[in-house]
Amino acid sequence: MTSRTTETIVRFTSPFHLPGFDGAQPAREYRVDYDEELIDSVSRLAWRQIGAFIHLPAIATQSSTQQMMPISLSALETALEKDHKPS
């Protein structure tokens, strides 16, 4: 099956928690990579997200080390919705 990785930037305006992380991550912009696989379709090309990785630390943070952490697609969506909800 054909697969690809796409990249996007997500922005958190408040510190946020994701399952599996030691603590809250600071409010900033983060690079997220999505692994996708091609869905067999007769009429057009379609891709399904099958995994995601967030790059730590945040983009604007000066650090000599970087890591990619696997994250749940639903947990990321929930955290972003919570962050963008008017208070």
Phi and psi restraints in degrees (range 20) as a CNS / XPLOR table:
assign (resid 1 and name C) (resid 2 and name N)
       (resid 2 and name CA) (resid 2 and name C) 1.0 -79.5 20.0 2
assign (resid 2 and name N) (resid 2 and name CA)
       (resid 2 and name C) (resid 3 and name N) 1.0 138.9 20.0 2
assign (resid 2 and name C) (resid 3 and name N)
       (resid 3 and name CA) (resid 3 and name C) 1.0 -136.0 20.0 2
assign (resid 3 and name N) (resid 3 and name CA)
       (resid 3 and name C) (resid 4 and name N) 1.0 164.4 20.0 2
assign (resid 3 and name C) (resid 4 and name N)
       (resid 4 and name CA) (resid 4 and name C) 1.0 -153.4 20.0 2
assign (resid 4 and name N) (resid 4 and name CA)
       (resid 4 and name C) (resid 5 and name N) 1.0 165.7 20.0 2
assign (resid 4 and name C) (resid 5 and name N)
       (resid 5 and name CA) (resid 5 and name C) 1.0 -123.2 20.0 2
assign (resid 5 and name N) (resid 5 and name CA)
       (resid 5 and name C) (resid 6 and name N) 1.0 129.5 20.0 2
assign (resid 5 and name C) (resid 6 and name N)
       (resid 6 and name CA) (resid 6 and name C) 1.0 -114.6 20.0 2
assign (resid 6 and name N) (resid 6 and name CA)
       (resid 6 and name C) (resid 7 and name N) 1.0 154.0 20.0 2
assign (resid 6 and name C) (resid 7 and name N)
       (resid 7 and name CA) (resid 7 and name C) 1.0 -119.7 20.0 2
assign (resid 7 and name N) (resid 7 and name CA)
       (resid 7 and name C) (resid 8 and name N) 1.0 141.9 20.0 2
assign (resid 7 and name C) (resid 8 and name N)
       (resid 8 and name CA) (resid 8 and name C) 1.0 -144.1 20.0 2
assign (resid 8 and name N) (resid 8 and name CA)
       (resid 8 and name C) (resid 9 and name N) 1.0 168.1 20.0 2
assign (resid 8 and name C) (resid 9 and name N)
       (resid 9 and name CA) (resid 9 and name C) 1.0 -115.2 20.0 2
assign (resid 9 and name N) (resid 9 and name CA)
       (resid 9 and name C) (resid 10 and name N) 1.0 129.6 20.0 2
assign (resid 9 and name C) (resid 10 and name N)
       (resid 10 and name CA) (resid 10 and name C) 1.0 -113.2 20.0 2
assign (resid 10 and name N) (resid 10 and name CA)
       (resid 10 and name C) (resid 11 and name N) 1.0 147.1 20.0 2
assign (resid 10 and name C) (resid 11 and name N)
       (resid 11 and name CA) (resid 11 and name C) 1.0 -122.0 20.0 2
assign (resid 11 and name N) (resid 11 and name CA)
       (resid 11 and name C) (resid 12 and name N) 1.0 126.4 20.0 2
assign (resid 11 and name C) (resid 12 and name N)
       (resid 12 and name CA) (resid 12 and name C) 1.0 -107.8 20.0 2
assign (resid 12 and name N) (resid 12 and name CA)
       (resid 12 and name C) (resid 13 and name N) 1.0 131.9 20.0 2
assign (resid 12 and name C) (resid 13 and name N)
       (resid 13 and name CA) (resid 13 and name C) 1.0 -94.0 20.0 2
assign (resid 13 and name N) (resid 13 and name CA)
       (resid 13 and name C) (resid 14 and name N) 1.0 -10.4 20.0 2
assign (resid 13 and name C) (resid 14 and name N)
       (resid 14 and name CA) (resid 14 and name C) 1.0 -135.3 20.0 2
assign (resid 14 and name N) (resid 14 and name CA)
       (resid 14 and name C) (resid 15 and name N) 1.0 156.3 20.0 2
assign (resid 14 and name C) (resid 15 and name N)
       (resid 15 and name CA) (resid 15 and name C) 1.0 -55.8 20.0 2
assign (resid 15 and name N) (resid 15 and name CA)
       (resid 15 and name C) (resid 16 and name N) 1.0 148.5 20.0 2
assign (resid 15 and name C) (resid 16 and name N)
       (resid 16 and name CA) (resid 16 and name C) 1.0 -139.2 20.0 2
assign (resid 16 and name N) (resid 16 and name CA)
       (resid 16 and name C) (resid 17 and name N) 1.0 157.1 20.0 2
assign (resid 16 and name C) (resid 17 and name N)
       (resid 17 and name CA) (resid 17 and name C) 1.0 -116.7 20.0 2
assign (resid 17 and name N) (resid 17 and name CA)
       (resid 17 and name C) (resid 18 and name N) 1.0 141.4 20.0 2
assign (resid 17 and name C) (resid 18 and name N)
       (resid 18 and name CA) (resid 18 and name C) 1.0 -130.4 20.0 2
assign (resid 18 and name N) (resid 18 and name CA)
       (resid 18 and name C) (resid 19 and name N) 1.0 143.5 20.0 2
assign (resid 18 and name C) (resid 19 and name N)
       (resid 19 and name CA) (resid 19 and name C) 1.0 -56.4 20.0 2
assign (resid 19 and name N) (resid 19 and name CA)
       (resid 19 and name C) (resid 20 and name N) 1.0 137.0 20.0 2
assign (resid 19 and name C) (resid 20 and name N)
       (resid 20 and name CA) (resid 20 and name C) 1.0 91.4 20.0 2
assign (resid 20 and name N) (resid 20 and name CA)
       (resid 20 and name C) (resid 21 and name N) 1.0 -6.5 20.0 2
assign (resid 20 and name C) (resid 21 and name N)
       (resid 21 and name CA) (resid 21 and name C) 1.0 -94.6 20.0 2
assign (resid 21 and name N) (resid 21 and name CA)
       (resid 21 and name C) (resid 22 and name N) 1.0 147.1 20.0 2
assign (resid 21 and name C) (resid 22 and name N)
       (resid 22 and name CA) (resid 22 and name C) 1.0 -65.5 20.0 2
assign (resid 22 and name N) (resid 22 and name CA)
       (resid 22 and name C) (resid 23 and name N) 1.0 -33.6 20.0 2
assign (resid 22 and name C) (resid 23 and name N)
       (resid 23 and name CA) (resid 23 and name C) 1.0 -159.2 20.0 2
assign (resid 23 and name N) (resid 23 and name CA)
       (resid 23 and name C) (resid 24 and name N) 1.0 -169.8 20.0 2
assign (resid 23 and name C) (resid 24 and name N)
       (resid 24 and name CA) (resid 24 and name C) 1.0 -69.4 20.0 2
assign (resid 24 and name N) (resid 24 and name CA)
       (resid 24 and name C) (resid 25 and name N) 1.0 144.0 20.0 2
assign (resid 24 and name C) (resid 25 and name N)
       (resid 25 and name CA) (resid 25 and name C) 1.0 -98.0 20.0 2
assign (resid 25 and name N) (resid 25 and name CA)
       (resid 25 and name C) (resid 26 and name N) 1.0 145.1 20.0 2
assign (resid 25 and name C) (resid 26 and name N)
       (resid 26 and name CA) (resid 26 and name C) 1.0 -70.3 20.0 2
assign (resid 26 and name N) (resid 26 and name CA)
       (resid 26 and name C) (resid 27 and name N) 1.0 154.6 20.0 2
assign (resid 26 and name C) (resid 27 and name N)
       (resid 27 and name CA) (resid 27 and name C) 1.0 -68.2 20.0 2
assign (resid 27 and name N) (resid 27 and name CA)
       (resid 27 and name C) (resid 28 and name N) 1.0 118.3 20.0 2
assign (resid 27 and name C) (resid 28 and name N)
       (resid 28 and name CA) (resid 28 and name C) 1.0 -171.6 20.0 2
assign (resid 28 and name N) (resid 28 and name CA)
       (resid 28 and name C) (resid 29 and name N) 1.0 -172.1 20.0 2
assign (resid 28 and name C) (resid 29 and name N)
       (resid 29 and name CA) (resid 29 and name C) 1.0 -97.2 20.0 2
assign (resid 29 and name N) (resid 29 and name CA)
       (resid 29 and name C) (resid 30 and name N) 1.0 140.7 20.0 2
assign (resid 29 and name C) (resid 30 and name N)
       (resid 30 and name CA) (resid 30 and name C) 1.0 -130.9 20.0 2
assign (resid 30 and name N) (resid 30 and name CA)
       (resid 30 and name C) (resid 31 and name N) 1.0 143.4 20.0 2
assign (resid 30 and name C) (resid 31 and name N)
       (resid 31 and name CA) (resid 31 and name C) 1.0 -84.7 20.0 2
assign (resid 31 and name N) (resid 31 and name CA)
       (resid 31 and name C) (resid 32 and name N) 1.0 133.5 20.0 2
assign (resid 31 and name C) (resid 32 and name N)
       (resid 32 and name CA) (resid 32 and name C) 1.0 -125.5 20.0 2
assign (resid 32 and name N) (resid 32 and name CA)
       (resid 32 and name C) (resid 33 and name N) 1.0 130.1 20.0 2
assign (resid 32 and name C) (resid 33 and name N)
       (resid 33 and name CA) (resid 33 and name C) 1.0 -103.6 20.0 2
assign (resid 33 and name N) (resid 33 and name CA)
       (resid 33 and name C) (resid 34 and name N) 1.0 132.7 20.0 2
assign (resid 33 and name C) (resid 34 and name N)
       (resid 34 and name CA) (resid 34 and name C) 1.0 -110.5 20.0 2
assign (resid 34 and name N) (resid 34 and name CA)
       (resid 34 and name C) (resid 35 and name N) 1.0 125.9 20.0 2
assign (resid 34 and name C) (resid 35 and name N)
       (resid 35 and name CA) (resid 35 and name C) 1.0 -87.8 20.0 2
assign (resid 35 and name N) (resid 35 and name CA)
       (resid 35 and name C) (resid 36 and name N) 1.0 132.3 20.0 2
assign (resid 35 and name C) (resid 36 and name N)
       (resid 36 and name CA) (resid 36 and name C) 1.0 -132.6 20.0 2
assign (resid 36 and name N) (resid 36 and name CA)
       (resid 36 and name C) (resid 37 and name N) 1.0 151.3 20.0 2
assign (resid 36 and name C) (resid 37 and name N)
       (resid 37 and name CA) (resid 37 and name C) 1.0 -122.6 20.0 2
assign (resid 37 and name N) (resid 37 and name CA)
       (resid 37 and name C) (resid 38 and name N) 1.0 148.9 20.0 2
assign (resid 37 and name C) (resid 38 and name N)
       (resid 38 and name CA) (resid 38 and name C) 1.0 -73.2 20.0 2
assign (resid 38 and name N) (resid 38 and name CA)
       (resid 38 and name C) (resid 39 and name N) 1.0 132.2 20.0 2
assign (resid 38 and name C) (resid 39 and name N)
       (resid 39 and name CA) (resid 39 and name C) 1.0 -94.9 20.0 2
assign (resid 39 and name N) (resid 39 and name CA)
       (resid 39 and name C) (resid 40 and name N) 1.0 126.8 20.0 2
assign (resid 39 and name C) (resid 40 and name N)
       (resid 40 and name CA) (resid 40 and name C) 1.0 -66.2 20.0 2
assign (resid 40 and name N) (resid 40 and name CA)
       (resid 40 and name C) (resid 41 and name N) 1.0 121.8 20.0 2
assign (resid 40 and name C) (resid 41 and name N)
       (resid 41 and name CA) (resid 41 and name C) 1.0 -144.2 20.0 2
assign (resid 41 and name N) (resid 41 and name CA)
       (resid 41 and name C) (resid 42 and name N) 1.0 140.3 20.0 2
assign (resid 41 and name C) (resid 42 and name N)
       (resid 42 and name CA) (resid 42 and name C) 1.0 -75.0 20.0 2
assign (resid 42 and name N) (resid 42 and name CA)
       (resid 42 and name C) (resid 43 and name N) 1.0 -37.6 20.0 2
assign (resid 42 and name C) (resid 43 and name N)
       (resid 43 and name CA) (resid 43 and name C) 1.0 -91.6 20.0 2
assign (resid 43 and name N) (resid 43 and name CA)
       (resid 43 and name C) (resid 44 and name N) 1.0 -27.7 20.0 2
assign (resid 43 and name C) (resid 44 and name N)
       (resid 44 and name CA) (resid 44 and name C) 1.0 -161.6 20.0 2
assign (resid 44 and name N) (resid 44 and name CA)
       (resid 44 and name C) (resid 45 and name N) 1.0 167.6 20.0 2
assign (resid 44 and name C) (resid 45 and name N)
       (resid 45 and name CA) (resid 45 and name C) 1.0 -79.5 20.0 2
assign (resid 45 and name N) (resid 45 and name CA)
       (resid 45 and name C) (resid 46 and name N) 1.0 138.7 20.0 2
assign (resid 45 and name C) (resid 46 and name N)
       (resid 46 and name CA) (resid 46 and name C) 1.0 -143.3 20.0 2
assign (resid 46 and name N) (resid 46 and name CA)
       (resid 46 and name C) (resid 47 and name N) 1.0 144.3 20.0 2
assign (resid 46 and name C) (resid 47 and name N)
       (resid 47 and name CA) (resid 47 and name C) 1.0 -121.9 20.0 2
assign (resid 47 and name N) (resid 47 and name CA)
       (resid 47 and name C) (resid 48 and name N) 1.0 144.3 20.0 2
assign (resid 47 and name C) (resid 48 and name N)
       (resid 48 and name CA) (resid 48 and name C) 1.0 -119.5 20.0 2
assign (resid 48 and name N) (resid 48 and name CA)
       (resid 48 and name C) (resid 49 and name N) 1.0 131.1 20.0 2
assign (resid 48 and name C) (resid 49 and name N)
       (resid 49 and name CA) (resid 49 and name C) 1.0 -72.9 20.0 2
assign (resid 49 and name N) (resid 49 and name CA)
       (resid 49 and name C) (resid 50 and name N) 1.0 130.3 20.0 2
assign (resid 49 and name C) (resid 50 and name N)
       (resid 50 and name CA) (resid 50 and name C) 1.0 -120.8 20.0 2
assign (resid 50 and name N) (resid 50 and name CA)
       (resid 50 and name C) (resid 51 and name N) 1.0 -7.2 20.0 2
assign (resid 50 and name C) (resid 51 and name N)
       (resid 51 and name CA) (resid 51 and name C) 1.0 -171.6 20.0 2
assign (resid 51 and name N) (resid 51 and name CA)
       (resid 51 and name C) (resid 52 and name N) 1.0 162.9 20.0 2
assign (resid 51 and name C) (resid 52 and name N)
       (resid 52 and name CA) (resid 52 and name C) 1.0 -147.1 20.0 2
assign (resid 52 and name N) (resid 52 and name CA)
       (resid 52 and name C) (resid 53 and name N) 1.0 150.4 20.0 2
assign (resid 52 and name C) (resid 53 and name N)
       (resid 53 and name CA) (resid 53 and name C) 1.0 -135.8 20.0 2
assign (resid 53 and name N) (resid 53 and name CA)
       (resid 53 and name C) (resid 54 and name N) 1.0 133.3 20.0 2
assign (resid 53 and name C) (resid 54 and name N)
       (resid 54 and name CA) (resid 54 and name C) 1.0 -104.7 20.0 2
assign (resid 54 and name N) (resid 54 and name CA)
       (resid 54 and name C) (resid 55 and name N) 1.0 139.4 20.0 2
assign (resid 54 and name C) (resid 55 and name N)
       (resid 55 and name CA) (resid 55 and name C) 1.0 -91.8 20.0 2
assign (resid 55 and name N) (resid 55 and name CA)
       (resid 55 and name C) (resid 56 and name N) 1.0 127.8 20.0 2
assign (resid 55 and name C) (resid 56 and name N)
       (resid 56 and name CA) (resid 56 and name C) 1.0 -119.7 20.0 2
assign (resid 56 and name N) (resid 56 and name CA)
       (resid 56 and name C) (resid 57 and name N) 1.0 144.8 20.0 2
assign (resid 56 and name C) (resid 57 and name N)
       (resid 57 and name CA) (resid 57 and name C) 1.0 -76.3 20.0 2
assign (resid 57 and name N) (resid 57 and name CA)
       (resid 57 and name C) (resid 58 and name N) 1.0 -175.2 20.0 2
assign (resid 57 and name C) (resid 58 and name N)
       (resid 58 and name CA) (resid 58 and name C) 1.0 -59.2 20.0 2
assign (resid 58 and name N) (resid 58 and name CA)
       (resid 58 and name C) (resid 59 and name N) 1.0 161.1 20.0 2
assign (resid 58 and name C) (resid 59 and name N)
       (resid 59 and name CA) (resid 59 and name C) 1.0 -56.8 20.0 2
assign (resid 59 and name N) (resid 59 and name CA)
       (resid 59 and name C) (resid 60 and name N) 1.0 -45.6 20.0 2
assign (resid 59 and name C) (resid 60 and name N)
       (resid 60 and name CA) (resid 60 and name C) 1.0 -82.2 20.0 2
assign (resid 60 and name N) (resid 60 and name CA)
       (resid 60 and name C) (resid 61 and name N) 1.0 -2.6 20.0 2
assign (resid 60 and name C) (resid 61 and name N)
       (resid 61 and name CA) (resid 61 and name C) 1.0 -82.2 20.0 2
assign (resid 61 and name N) (resid 61 and name CA)
       (resid 61 and name C) (resid 62 and name N) 1.0 129.7 20.0 2
assign (resid 61 and name C) (resid 62 and name N)
       (resid 62 and name CA) (resid 62 and name C) 1.0 -82.9 20.0 2
assign (resid 62 and name N) (resid 62 and name CA)
       (resid 62 and name C) (resid 63 and name N) 1.0 118.0 20.0 2
assign (resid 62 and name C) (resid 63 and name N)
       (resid 63 and name CA) (resid 63 and name C) 1.0 -152.8 20.0 2
assign (resid 63 and name N) (resid 63 and name CA)
       (resid 63 and name C) (resid 64 and name N) 1.0 146.1 20.0 2
assign (resid 63 and name C) (resid 64 and name N)
       (resid 64 and name CA) (resid 64 and name C) 1.0 -84.4 20.0 2
assign (resid 64 and name N) (resid 64 and name CA)
       (resid 64 and name C) (resid 65 and name N) 1.0 -13.3 20.0 2
assign (resid 64 and name C) (resid 65 and name N)
       (resid 65 and name CA) (resid 65 and name C) 1.0 -119.6 20.0 2
assign (resid 65 and name N) (resid 65 and name CA)
       (resid 65 and name C) (resid 66 and name N) 1.0 146.3 20.0 2
assign (resid 65 and name C) (resid 66 and name N)
       (resid 66 and name CA) (resid 66 and name C) 1.0 -134.8 20.0 2
assign (resid 66 and name N) (resid 66 and name CA)
       (resid 66 and name C) (resid 67 and name N) 1.0 150.5 20.0 2
assign (resid 66 and name C) (resid 67 and name N)
       (resid 67 and name CA) (resid 67 and name C) 1.0 -143.3 20.0 2
assign (resid 67 and name N) (resid 67 and name CA)
       (resid 67 and name C) (resid 68 and name N) 1.0 152.9 20.0 2
assign (resid 67 and name C) (resid 68 and name N)
       (resid 68 and name CA) (resid 68 and name C) 1.0 -107.0 20.0 2
assign (resid 68 and name N) (resid 68 and name CA)
       (resid 68 and name C) (resid 69 and name N) 1.0 124.3 20.0 2
assign (resid 68 and name C) (resid 69 and name N)
       (resid 69 and name CA) (resid 69 and name C) 1.0 -111.1 20.0 2
assign (resid 69 and name N) (resid 69 and name CA)
       (resid 69 and name C) (resid 70 and name N) 1.0 129.1 20.0 2
assign (resid 69 and name C) (resid 70 and name N)
       (resid 70 and name CA) (resid 70 and name C) 1.0 -66.9 20.0 2
assign (resid 70 and name N) (resid 70 and name CA)
       (resid 70 and name C) (resid 71 and name N) 1.0 140.0 20.0 2
assign (resid 70 and name C) (resid 71 and name N)
       (resid 71 and name CA) (resid 71 and name C) 1.0 -135.0 20.0 2
assign (resid 71 and name N) (resid 71 and name CA)
       (resid 71 and name C) (resid 72 and name N) 1.0 152.6 20.0 2
assign (resid 71 and name C) (resid 72 and name N)
       (resid 72 and name CA) (resid 72 and name C) 1.0 -74.9 20.0 2
assign (resid 72 and name N) (resid 72 and name CA)
       (resid 72 and name C) (resid 73 and name N) 1.0 132.7 20.0 2
assign (resid 72 and name C) (resid 73 and name N)
       (resid 73 and name CA) (resid 73 and name C) 1.0 -57.6 20.0 2
assign (resid 73 and name N) (resid 73 and name CA)
       (resid 73 and name C) (resid 74 and name N) 1.0 -43.3 20.0 2
assign (resid 73 and name C) (resid 74 and name N)
       (resid 74 and name CA) (resid 74 and name C) 1.0 -69.0 20.0 2
assign (resid 74 and name N) (resid 74 and name CA)
       (resid 74 and name C) (resid 75 and name N) 1.0 -36.8 20.0 2
assign (resid 74 and name C) (resid 75 and name N)
       (resid 75 and name CA) (resid 75 and name C) 1.0 -66.2 20.0 2
assign (resid 75 and name N) (resid 75 and name CA)
       (resid 75 and name C) (resid 76 and name N) 1.0 -39.8 20.0 2
assign (resid 75 and name C) (resid 76 and name N)
       (resid 76 and name CA) (resid 76 and name C) 1.0 -64.7 20.0 2
assign (resid 76 and name N) (resid 76 and name CA)
       (resid 76 and name C) (resid 77 and name N) 1.0 -46.2 20.0 2
assign (resid 76 and name C) (resid 77 and name N)
       (resid 77 and name CA) (resid 77 and name C) 1.0 -60.5 20.0 2
assign (resid 77 and name N) (resid 77 and name CA)
       (resid 77 and name C) (resid 78 and name N) 1.0 -42.0 20.0 2
assign (resid 77 and name C) (resid 78 and name N)
       (resid 78 and name CA) (resid 78 and name C) 1.0 -63.5 20.0 2
assign (resid 78 and name N) (resid 78 and name CA)
       (resid 78 and name C) (resid 79 and name N) 1.0 -44.4 20.0 2
assign (resid 78 and name C) (resid 79 and name N)
       (resid 79 and name CA) (resid 79 and name C) 1.0 -63.6 20.0 2
assign (resid 79 and name N) (resid 79 and name CA)
       (resid 79 and name C) (resid 80 and name N) 1.0 -40.4 20.0 2
assign (resid 79 and name C) (resid 80 and name N)
       (resid 80 and name CA) (resid 80 and name C) 1.0 -67.5 20.0 2
assign (resid 80 and name N) (resid 80 and name CA)
       (resid 80 and name C) (resid 81 and name N) 1.0 -42.1 20.0 2
assign (resid 80 and name C) (resid 81 and name N)
       (resid 81 and name CA) (resid 81 and name C) 1.0 -61.2 20.0 2
assign (resid 81 and name N) (resid 81 and name CA)
       (resid 81 and name C) (resid 82 and name N) 1.0 -44.4 20.0 2
assign (resid 81 and name C) (resid 82 and name N)
       (resid 82 and name CA) (resid 82 and name C) 1.0 -62.0 20.0 2
assign (resid 82 and name N) (resid 82 and name CA)
       (resid 82 and name C) (resid 83 and name N) 1.0 -42.5 20.0 2
assign (resid 82 and name C) (resid 83 and name N)
       (resid 83 and name CA) (resid 83 and name C) 1.0 -66.0 20.0 2
assign (resid 83 and name N) (resid 83 and name CA)
       (resid 83 and name C) (resid 84 and name N) 1.0 -36.5 20.0 2
assign (resid 83 and name C) (resid 84 and name N)
       (resid 84 and name CA) (resid 84 and name C) 1.0 -91.1 20.0 2
assign (resid 84 and name N) (resid 84 and name CA)
       (resid 84 and name C) (resid 85 and name N) 1.0 -2.6 20.0 2
assign (resid 84 and name C) (resid 85 and name N)
       (resid 85 and name CA) (resid 85 and name C) 1.0 -72.9 20.0 2
assign (resid 85 and name N) (resid 85 and name CA)
       (resid 85 and name C) (resid 86 and name N) 1.0 132.5 20.0 2
assign (resid 85 and name C) (resid 86 and name N)
       (resid 86 and name CA) (resid 86 and name C) 1.0 -61.2 20.0 2
assign (resid 86 and name N) (resid 86 and name CA)
       (resid 86 and name C) (resid 87 and name N) 1.0 139.6 20.0 2
